[in-house]
Amino acid sequence: MPLVLFAAPAAQAALSGGIAGWVKDQGGVPQMGALVLLLTPEGRVAHRTYTDPAGRFAVDRIFPGNYSIKVSLARFLPVLREGVQVEAGERTYLDVQISGLFTSLQLIYPARGEVRDMTDNWKWVLRASAATRPVLRFRDGLDAERQDVLRKISGTFSDTRGFAQVSAGPGARPSGLANESDLGTAFAVATSLFGNNDVVVSGNLGYGRSLANSATAFRTSFSRDVALIGEPEVSVTVRQLQVPLAAQHGIFGMQGNAPQLQTLTLGFGDRVKLGDMASFEYGFLYESVNYVNRLNFVSPYGRLIYHLSEDRELHLRYASGVPRPEEAIAGDPSLRQQVSTLGMFPRMSLLDGRPTVQRSEHIEIAYREKVGNGLVEVGVYQDSLSDAAVSAFVPGGHYRDGNILPDLFSRSATINGGQHSTTGYRVSYARKIRERLEAALGYGSSGVLTTSESTLQTPDVSELRDSLHMKRAHMITASLSTELPKSDTRVLSTYQWVSRAAAISPDLYNDFAARSEPGWNLVIRQPLPFSGSLPGKLEATADIRNLLNAGYIPMQTFDGQQMFLLQAIRSYRGALSFVF
């Protein structure tokens, strides 16, 4: 494939270049309709075009850099040219020659009674032939990124995937960072536009304890692979919750009607490579919460990954705000992640009659190393909480002075716990024991939010708030995931033990392999037989959280009644999903 450089026309932008050329067969005949793909150094499709009746193709307005050109046509072997340099203000011309499938095939029959051994000459033929050189790049398993590229090379809409789910179950799921509403009907659809533009649309609609407590959420995200710049993603998420009557009466009395809880989230994220050794993920979430009054805030995040070697990495991380879709439950596919975060509302509380939103920040440095079939992780971090939202079961008639918010998602309540900060560390070891069996075990030490008083002397909520403070505690986390070979049943079991009772889950931003929500949690997914005409599969899911009721802190009120601070509430949920 000869390579020639010419000056680009004056009308072309000075900061960009171009690639053009001809595609011919071995006889010099121009080939019309050949697919020409422009690939980035990472193997992603940056542009695609087809040759005209004269066998010509052209791609303009390309950022300067190194690219690869792949040419394919039916009945011909694909051709890959790597290291095509594009200079600013210039156009690179290529003369591509493609070979037929049987051009290099020659059959030699031995004479009667003659035995011939195969020599190594065929290896050198492969190495010397440009048309067959891509064969030498095949590996035992293609990574997910290259598989995505193979799926995105045809059609305006390609690589279309979908997920639909119907779920139900009692019990809310408040975590330390967000409240998850029980949304009964959810869906997510993802597709690729023109090869390298990914669009995901997801939404759901569900009901709480009564028809008056409905919730709705929709999310749309758009991402594009921009050559030599990164993979920016923009998302918009809107949520709305009909506030229960108990919450309306708790704030406004029996006569008032509380407005709906509405949230708008604008997100931006990007990932760039900083040379050959480092990469940087960054972005932010702009959140607007409308409940009684409007609250606006920005939650930035970032992660710098430095590759010390092929098996060792150093991570510097900053995070804030509610979890992003990629921070959902480990092992969930991307569409399931989109659905799992749709129902996550910010944690809210009241302070002297004024609604507040819990804010959190996390700074961490972590080291990861692969050791055989295992993964070792070590990290130290610092967490801070402001307007901490503490879940509690409060007897009727207590704290009705504008400092307790009947929970918007369960039968409990939420109390403003003030501001707190802590430091901690954790270690984790994960190992793939067998083909379908993985386990992880972790240990950590951190401050947990707890109370030093077991009996309250006054009806003033400030006494309860003043008794909340951070104390050091030990944590052990374990997880086990397996897939049964015959039934394809997938089971994920996690457990978290804390040496001290906590009002809010400790180590909220743990993303190590050994991580768990409070107590014992169990998720079972069972594929179901499906003989419908539509392509796809059915799956039943059972999701049980906090089976052992861990994290309940009993307290006695001034009048002898009992209340509880709730780190996590036991919940059960079943779902039927259709994946296509």
C-alpha positions in Angstrom: 0.0 0.0 0.0 2.1 3.0 -1.2 1.9 6.2 0.9 2.2 9.7 -0.6 1.8 13.1 1.0 0.4 16.1 -0.8 -0.5 19.6 0.4 -4.2 19.9 1.2 -6.3 22.5 -0.7 -6.2 26.0 0.7 -9.9 25.8 1.7 -9.2 23.0 4.2 -9.0 24.0 7.8 -5.4 24.6 8.9 -5.7 22.6 12.1 -7.0 19.4 10.4 -5.9 17.0 7.7 -7.4 14.3 5.5 -7.0 10.9 4.0 -7.9 9.9 0.4 -7.0 7.1 -2.0 -8.1 4.4 -4.4 -9.1 0.7 -3.9 -8.2 -1.7 -6.7 -7.8 -5.4 -7.1 -4.6 -7.2 -8.1 -5.4 -6.6 -11.8 -5.7 -2.8 -11.2 -9.5 -2.8 -11.6 -11.2 -0.1 -9.3 -13.5 -1.6 -6.8 -16.8 0.2 -6.0 -18.6 -0.1 -2.7 -15.6 -1.2 -0.6 -16.1 -0.3 3.1 -13.3 2.0 4.4 -13.0 2.4 8.2 -10.8 5.0 9.9 -9.7 3.6 13.2 -8.2 5.4 16.2 -5.1 4.0 18.0 -7.4 2.4 20.5 -9.3 0.5 17.7 -12.5 2.6 17.8 -14.2 3.6 14.6 -13.7 7.3 14.0 -15.2 7.5 10.5 -16.6 5.2 7.8 -17.1 5.7 4.1 -17.5 3.7 0.8 -15.6 3.9 -2.5 -17.3 5.5 -5.5 -17.6 3.9 -9.0 -14.0 4.9 -9.7 -12.8 3.1 -6.5 -12.0 6.5 -4.8 -12.6 7.4 -1.2 -11.9 10.5 0.9 -12.1 11.5 4.6 -11.5 15.2 5.5 -11.4 17.2 8.7 -9.4 14.8 10.7 -7.5 15.7 13.8 -3.7 15.2 13.3 -2.3 12.0 14.6 -1.7 8.3 13.9 -4.6 6.2 12.5 -5.3 2.9 10.9 -7.3 2.2 7.7 -9.3 -1.0 7.2 -10.7 -1.9 3.8 -13.1 -4.7 3.3 -15.2 -6.0 0.4 -17.2 -9.1 -0.3 -15.1 -11.9 -1.9 -11.9 -10.1 -1.0 -9.5 -10.4 2.0 -9.7 -7.4 4.4 -6.7 -5.1 4.3 -5.4 -3.2 7.4 -2.9 -0.4 7.2 -1.5 0.8 10.5 0.5 3.9 11.3 -1.1 6.2 8.8 0.1 9.7 9.8 -2.2 12.7 9.3 -0.6 16.1 9.4 -2.3 19.4 9.9 -3.1 21.1 6.6 -2.1 18.1 4.5 -3.9 15.1 2.9 -2.5 11.6 2.9 -3.1 9.5 -0.2 -3.2 5.8 -0.2 -3.2 3.2 -3.0 -4.9 0.2 -1.6 -4.7 -3.2 -3.4 -7.0 -6.0 -2.2 -6.6 -9.7 -3.0 -9.2 -12.3 -3.7 -10.0 -15.0 -1.2 -8.3 -17.8 -3.2 -5.5 -15.7 -4.8 -2.8 -17.1 -2.6 -4.2 -20.6 -2.4 -2.1 -23.2 -4.3 -2.7 -27.0 -4.0 0.3 -29.3 -4.5 -0.4 -33.0 -4.8 2.4 -35.5 -3.9 3.3 -38.2 -6.4 2.1 -41.7 -5.9 3.9 -43.2 -2.9 5.5 -39.9 -1.9 5.1 -38.5 1.5 5.7 -34.7 2.1 6.0 -33.0 5.5 4.6 -29.5 5.9 7.5 -27.0 6.3 7.6 -23.6 8.0 7.6 -21.8 4.7 3.8 -21.0 5.0 4.6 -18.9 8.1 6.9 -16.6 6.2 4.3 -16.2 3.4 1.8 -15.0 6.0 4.3 -12.5 7.5 5.2 -11.1 4.1 1.6 -10.7 2.8 0.0 -7.4 3.8 -3.5 -8.8 3.0 -3.1 -11.6 5.5 -1.1 -9.9 8.2 -4.2 -9.1 10.4 -4.5 -12.8 11.0 -1.5 -12.6 13.3 -3.3 -10.2 15.6 -6.0 -12.7 16.7 -6.0 -13.5 20.4 -7.8 -16.0 22.6 -10.3 -13.4 23.8 -11.1 -10.0 22.3 -11.7 -7.3 24.9 -15.1 -5.7 25.2 -14.0 -2.5 23.5 -13.0 -4.3 20.3 -16.1 -6.4 20.3 -18.1 -3.1 20.5 -16.3 -1.9 17.4 -17.2 -5.0 15.5 -20.8 -4.5 16.3 -20.8 -0.9 15.2 -19.7 -1.0 11.6 -23.0 -1.3 9.7 -26.3 0.6 9.5 -27.5 4.0 10.8 -28.8 2.3 14.0 -26.7 -0.6 15.1 -25.8 -2.5 18.2 -29.4 -1.9 19.5 -30.0 -3.4 22.9 -33.0 -3.3 25.3 -34.0 -4.1 28.9 -37.5 -4.1 30.4 -38.4 -5.0 34.0 -41.4 -5.3 36.2 -40.7 -5.4 40.0 -42.6 -5.3 43.3 -41.8 -5.8 46.9 -42.3 -4.3 50.4 -39.6 -2.2 52.1 -37.6 0.8 51.1 -33.9 0.9 50.3 -32.2 3.9 51.8 -28.5 3.8 51.5 -25.9 6.2 52.9 -25.9 8.2 49.6 -29.4 8.1 48.2 -32.9 6.8 48.7 -34.1 4.3 46.1 -37.8 4.4 45.3 -39.6 1.2 44.5 -40.3 1.8 40.8 -42.3 -1.1 39.5 -41.9 -0.7 35.7 -38.6 0.2 34.1 -37.0 0.1 30.7 -33.7 1.0 29.0 -32.8 1.1 25.3 -29.4 1.7 23.8 -28.3 2.1 20.2 -25.4 3.3 18.2 -25.8 6.1 15.6 -23.4 6.0 12.6 -21.0 3.7 14.4 -19.5 5.9 17.2 -22.5 7.8 18.7 -24.1 6.0 21.6 -27.6 6.9 22.8 -29.3 5.4 25.9 -32.9 6.2 26.9 -34.2 4.8 30.2 -37.3 5.4 32.3 -39.6 4.0 34.9 -42.9 4.4 36.7 -43.8 2.9 40.1 -45.9 3.3 43.2 -45.1 3.2 46.9 -47.4 2.2 49.7 -50.5 3.8 48.1 -51.6 5.2 44.8 -50.9 8.7 46.1 -47.2 7.9 46.4 -46.1 7.5 42.7 -42.7 8.1 41.3 -41.4 8.7 37.8 -38.0 9.0 36.3 -36.4 9.4 32.8 -32.8 9.5 31.7 -31.2 10.2 28.4 -27.4 10.0 27.7 -25.4 10.7 24.6 -21.7 9.7 24.2 -19.3 9.9 21.3 -15.8 8.7 20.7 -13.8 11.7 19.6 -10.4 10.7 18.1 -7.4 11.8 20.2 -9.6 13.8 22.5 -11.7 11.4 24.6 -15.1 9.8 25.1 -17.4 12.7 26.4 -20.9 11.8 27.7 -23.8 14.1 28.4 -26.9 13.0 30.3 -30.1 14.5 31.5 -32.2 12.9 34.3 -35.5 14.0 35.6 -37.3 12.5 38.6 -40.6 13.2 40.3 -42.1 11.8 43.5 -45.6 12.4 44.8 -45.0 13.1 48.5 -47.0 10.8 50.9 -49.7 12.3 53.1 -47.7 11.7 56.3 -44.9 13.9 55.0 -47.3 16.6 53.9 -48.9 16.7 57.4 -45.6 16.6 59.1 -44.4 19.8 57.4 -47.6 21.8 56.7 -50.1 20.3 59.1 -53.4 18.8 58.2 -54.5 21.8 56.0 -51.5 22.1 53.7 -50.5 20.2 50.6 -46.8 19.7 50.0 -45.5 20.1 46.5 -44.0 17.2 44.7 -40.4 16.3 45.0 -38.8 17.1 41.7 -35.1 16.7 40.7 -33.2 17.6 37.6 -29.7 16.3 37.0 -27.4 17.4 34.2 -24.3 15.2 33.9 -21.1 15.4 32.0 -18.2 12.9 32.0 -15.2 12.2 29.9 -12.2 9.9 29.8 -8.8 10.8 28.3 -5.4 9.2 28.0 -2.4 11.0 29.4 0.4 9.4 27.5 1.0 5.6 27.6 1.0 5.3 31.4 -1.9 7.3 32.7 -5.6 8.0 32.1 -8.0 10.5 33.7 -11.8 10.1 34.2 -13.6 13.3 35.2 -17.0 15.0 35.2 -19.7 16.6 37.3 -23.4 16.4 38.1 -25.4 19.5 38.4 -28.5 18.8 40.5 -31.5 20.9 41.1 -33.9 19.7 43.9 -37.3 21.3 44.2 -39.2 20.5 47.4 -40.8 23.4 49.3 -37.9 25.5 48.0 -35.3 25.0 45.3 -31.8 23.7 46.1 -29.0 23.7 43.5 -25.6 22.2 43.8 -22.7 20.8 41.7 -21.1 17.4 42.4 -17.7 17.0 40.7 -15.8 13.8 40.5 -12.5 12.5 39.0 -10.1 9.6 39.0 -6.5 9.5 37.8 -5.2 6.0 37.0 -1.4 5.5 36.7 -0.3 2.2 35.2 2.9 1.2 37.1 3.1 -1.9 35.0 0.7 -4.3 33.2 -0.6 -5.7 36.5 -0.2 -2.8 38.9 -2.2 0.5 39.1 -2.3 3.5 41.3 -5.6 5.4 41.6 -6.2 8.9 42.9 -10.0 9.5 43.3 -12.4 12.3 44.2 -16.1 11.8 44.4 -19.2 13.6 45.6 -23.0 13.5 45.4 -25.2 10.6 44.6 -23.8 7.5 42.8 -23.4 7.6 39.0 -24.7 4.7 36.8 -21.3 3.2 36.5 -21.0 3.0 40.3 -24.1 0.7 40.6 -24.0 -2.8 41.9 -21.0 -4.8 40.7 -21.5 -7.2 37.8 -24.6 -5.4 36.4 -24.6 -4.8 32.6 -24.7 -1.2 31.5 -28.5 -1.1 30.9 -29.2 -2.6 34.3 -27.0 0.0 35.8 -29.0 2.7 34.1 -32.2 1.4 35.6 -30.8 0.8 39.0 -29.9 4.5 39.4 -33.1 6.0 38.0 -34.9 5.7 41.4 -32.1 7.2 43.5 -33.3 10.4 45.0 -31.1 12.7 47.1 -31.4 12.1 50.9 -33.3 14.9 52.4 -34.1 16.1 56.0 -35.4 19.1 57.9 -33.5 21.7 59.9 -35.8 24.2 61.8 -38.5 23.7 59.1 -36.1 24.2 56.2 -35.5 21.2 53.8 -31.8 20.2 53.4 -30.0 17.8 51.2 -27.2 15.6 52.4 -23.9 16.5 50.8 -20.8 14.1 50.8 -17.2 14.2 49.7 -14.7 11.4 49.3 -10.9 11.6 48.6 -9.0 8.3 48.1 -5.6 6.9 47.0 -5.6 3.2 46.2 -3.2 0.6 44.9 -4.3 -2.4 42.8 -2.2 -5.4 41.7 -3.0 -8.7 39.9 -1.4 -11.7 41.5 -2.1 -14.8 39.5 -5.8 -15.3 39.5 -6.3 -12.9 42.4 -6.5 -9.1 42.8 -5.1 -7.2 45.8 -6.4 -3.8 46.6 -5.2 -1.3 49.3 -6.7 2.2 49.9 -6.8 5.1 52.3 -9.5 7.7 52.2 -11.2 10.7 53.8 -15.0 11.1 53.9 -17.1 14.1 55.0 -20.9 14.6 55.4 -22.9 17.7 55.8 -26.6 17.8 56.7 -26.3 14.0 57.2 -29.7 12.4 56.8 -30.3 9.8 59.5 -33.1 7.3 59.1 -35.1 6.6 62.3 -38.3 5.0 63.6 -39.8 7.7 65.8 -42.9 7.2 68.0 -45.9 9.3 67.1 -46.0 12.8 68.5 -42.2 13.3 68.8 -40.1 16.0 67.2 -43.0 17.8 65.5 -41.2 21.2 65.6 -39.9 21.2 62.0 -36.9 19.0 62.6 -38.2 15.6 61.5 -39.2 14.6 58.0 -41.5 11.6 57.6 -39.5 9.5 55.1 -40.6 9.9 51.5 -40.0 6.3 50.7 -40.8 4.2 53.8 -42.7 4.2 57.1 -39.7 5.6 59.0 -38.5 9.2 59.3 -35.4 11.2 58.6 -33.5 13.5 61.1 -30.8 16.0 60.2 -27.6 14.6 61.8 -25.3 17.6 61.3 -21.8 17.6 59.9 -19.2 14.9 60.3 -15.9 13.7 58.8 -13.6 10.7 59.2 -10.6 9.0 57.7 -10.1 5.3 57.1 -8.3 2.5 55.2 -9.3 -0.8 53.6 -7.7 -3.9 52.1 -9.3 -6.4 49.8 -8.4 -9.7 48.1 -10.5 -11.2 45.3 -9.9 -14.5 43.5 -11.4 -16.5 40.7 -11.6 -19.9 42.3 -13.1 -21.7 39.4 -14.6 -20.9 36.0 -17.9 -19.9 37.6 -17.0 -19.2 41.1 -15.5 -15.9 42.5 -14.9 -14.8 46.0 -13.6 -11.6 47.8 -12.7 -10.8 51.3 -11.9 -7.3 52.8 -11.0 -5.6 56.0 -11.2 -1.9 56.9 -11.1 0.6 59.7 -13.0 3.9 59.7 -15.1 6.2 61.7 -18.8 5.4 61.9 -21.6 7.7 62.9 -23.1 6.5 66.2 -24.6 7.8 69.4 -23.2 7.9 72.9 -26.6 8.1 74.5 -29.1 5.3 74.9 -31.7 7.5 76.7 -32.9 10.9 75.7 -33.8 13.3 78.6 -35.6 16.0 76.7 -38.1 16.3 73.7 -35.6 18.5 71.9 -34.2 17.0 68.7 -31.0 18.9 69.2 -30.1 16.6 72.1 -30.3 13.6 69.7 -28.2 15.5 67.1 -25.6 16.5 69.6 -25.2 12.8 70.7 -24.2 11.8 67.1 -20.5 11.6 66.5 -17.8 9.6 64.7 -16.2 6.6 66.5 -13.6 4.2 65.1 -14.8 0.7 64.1 -13.5 -2.4 62.3 -15.3 -3.7 59.2 -15.2 -7.1 57.4 -16.8 -7.5 54.0 -17.2 -10.6 52.0 -18.8 -11.5 48.7 -19.4 -14.7 46.8 -20.7 -15.0 43.2 -21.4 -18.2 41.3 -23.3 -19.5 38.3 -24.8 -23.0 38.4 -23.7 -24.8 35.2 -27.0 -26.6 34.2 -29.7 -24.1 35.2 -27.5 -21.0 34.5 -28.7 -19.6 37.9 -26.5 -16.7 39.1 -26.2 -16.1 42.8 -24.5 -13.1 44.4 -24.2 -13.1 48.2 -22.5 -10.2 50.2 -22.0 -9.6 53.8 -20.8 -6.6 55.9 -19.9 -6.8 59.6 -19.2 -3.7 61.6 -17.8 -3.8 65.2 -19.9 -0.8 66.3 -23.5 0.0 65.7 -23.7 2.8 63.1 -26.5 5.2 62.1 -25.2 5.5 58.5 -23.4 2.9 56.4 -19.7 3.3 56.8 -17.3 3.6 53.8 -19.9 4.9 51.5 -17.7 5.1 48.4 -16.1 1.6 48.6 -15.6 0.4 45.0 -13.2 -2.6 45.8 -14.1 -6.1 44.8 -15.0 -7.0 48.4 -17.8 -4.5 49.1 -21.3 -4.9 50.5 -24.3 -3.1 51.8 -25.0 -3.5 55.5 -25.8 -7.0 56.8 -26.4 -10.0 54.6 -27.6 -9.4 51.1 -28.7 -12.0 48.5 -29.4 -11.6 44.8 -30.6 -14.5 42.6 -31.1 -14.3 38.9 -32.7 -17.2 37.0 -33.1 -17.3 33.2 -36.5 -18.6 32.2 -37.5 -20.6 29.1 -38.8 -18.3 26.4 -40.1 -19.5 23.1 -41.6 -16.3 21.8 -41.0 -14.9 18.3 -39.1 -11.9 19.7 -35.3 -12.2 20.1 -34.3 -12.0 23.7 -34.5 -13.8 27.0 -36.6 -13.7 30.2 -35.0 -13.5 33.6 -36.5 -13.7 37.1 -34.7 -11.9 40.0 -35.0 -12.1 43.7 -33.3 -9.3 45.6 -33.1 -9.4 49.4 -31.3 -6.7 51.5 -30.2 -6.8 55.1 -31.6 -10.2 56.0 -30.3 -10.1 59.5 -31.6 -6.6 60.4 -28.1 -5.2 61.0 -27.6 -1.6 62.0 -30.6 -1.0 64.2 -29.7 1.2 67.2 -32.3 1.2 70.0 -32.9 4.4 72.0 -35.3 5.4 74.8 -37.2 8.7 74.6 -37.8 11.0 77.5 -41.2 9.6 78.1 -40.1 5.9 78.2 -41.0 5.0 74.6 -38.5 3.3 72.2 -37.1 4.6 69.0 -34.5 3.2 66.6 -31.8 4.7 64.4 -31.8 2.7 61.2 -28.6 2.2 59.2 -30.4 0.0 56.7 -34.0 -1.4 56.4 -34.7 -5.0 55.4 -36.4 -5.2 52.0 -37.5 -7.8 49.6 -38.0 -7.4 45.9 -38.9 -9.6 43.0 -38.6 -8.7 39.3 -39.3 -10.2 35.9 -36.9 -8.8 33.2 -36.8 -9.1 29.4 -33.4 -8.5 27.8 -33.0 -8.2 24.1 
